Amino acid sequence: MAIIIAIANQKGGVGKTTTAVNLAACLAASKLKPRVLLIDLDPQGNATMGCGIDKRTAKATSYEVLLRQIAVRDALQFSESANIQVLPANIDLTGAEVALLDADSGQHRLREVLGQIQHEFDYILIDCPPSLSMLTVNALTAAQGVMIPIQCEYYALEGLSALLDTVEKVRRTTNPKLRIEGLLRTMFDPRNRLANEVSAQLLEHFGSIVYKTLIPRNVRLAEAPSHGQPVIGYDKTSKGAESYLELAKELQQRVRKQLRAVG
């Protein structure tokens, strides 16, 4: 059964989609070659494009799947550049937001979908929209853990508080087993004093929940999406690629530790 992780932060521009695409590709490239599915749950469709899939010509997307108009297996597309399966998204997904509010079991739709294919993958990553919306609630309801990318800047802790409140509400209502998988420091510049101060605050408040891996500001990491590639395909020797490969390794170590603890 797959490890399902939602990558979420209601604040935009924190490296959420960058993390979803590159972590998925780096997991797939790791030594054990796990089977990886990336679900694009953001109407912007940036994760879809970042995997080399044209969101404008996708025959089926997460919109049709969530509204039960098409089977999830029929909507998956293989990304050659990332070596993963992708459930694409585009602007149509905005329509699902309203439809799911009034739908039967609207908060559980993604969980229902993943129940059909969870045994076919080792990791399922969900790229959430930059809002605490019905789509994000669907992701948190379906996931076992949530990874929170955080840019080390002034408002980082304020935005984190709102997301943690949402996670707690989801625990109480739709998914009591949801856990914080980890906090990921992104776009980190060690020369910036504020970045170092916020990083230290995160470690002080959250301890081992914070990933040891730091994702740096990196030109290659920023360029890769325009080529429809994860950074390990665009420039495997870059600092960005090295960091996401390290994050994939750290995540796998955490997962193995968690599995040993429960079994």
Sequence and secondary structure as in RCSB ss.txt:
>XXXX:A:sequence
MAIIIAIANQKGGVGKTTTAVNLAACLAASKLKPRVLLIDLDPQGNATMGCGIDKRTAKATSYEVLLRQIAVRDA
LQFSESANIQVLPANIDLTGAEVALLDADSGQHRLREVLGQIQHEFDYILIDCPPSLSMLTVNALTAAQGVMIPI
QCEYYALEGLSALLDTVEKVRRTTNPKLRIEGLLRTMFDPRNRLANEVSAQLLEHFGSIVYKTLIPRNVRLAEAP
SHGQPVIGYDKTSKGAESYLELAKELQQRVRKQLRAVG
>XXXX:A:secstr
  EEEEE  SSSSSSHHHHHHHHHHHHHTSTT   EEEEE  TT HHHHHTT  TTT SS HHHHHTTSS HHHH
 EEETTTTEEEE   GGGHHHHHHHHHSTTGGGHHHHHHHTTGGG SEEEEE  SSSSHHHHHHHHH SEEEEEE
ESSTTHHHHHHHHHHHHHHHHHHT TT EEEEEEEEEE TT HHHHHHHHHHHHHHGGGEEEEEEE  HHHHHGG
GGT  HHHH TTSHHHHHHHHHHHHHHHHHHHHHHHH 
